[in-house]
Amino acid sequence: MRFRHSLAAAAGAAVLVLNVPGSAYAAEGDFRYTYVTSSGEEETATFHDPASGECIVLPEAAVEYTQPPAHSPKNRTDSFAIVFTNADCSGDDFALRPHTGGASERLKLRSVLFV
């Protein structure tokens, strides 16, 4: 009798565990880039543990006609970072390796996708 109750409890727990949605996957670590402010000064911005699988628009470089693109990305996350020249993760792209990927100021970007 106890075995049936234990089996039923274990089955119920398994159903609950399998039906609870998991947390969204995030790339662990930091992604840094440099941008130019409206006053012409260079600043650095950082995303800490950015979301994976979704296009992230760089707010300081989002508007193509009024803001210059960001540059000098450094990928210190555990995921590949694909940087794009357009704000909607389109245009030319370049992949940065996990942990050590980086590029010079020649690489311009407006959005990034972690995979």
Secondary structure, DSSP 8 states (H G I E B T S, - for coil): -HHHHHHHHHHHHHHHHHHS-----B--EEEEEEEE-TTS-EEEEEEES-BSSS-EE-GGG--TTTS--EEEEEEEESS-EEEESSTTS-SSEEEE-TTTEE--TT-EESEEEE-
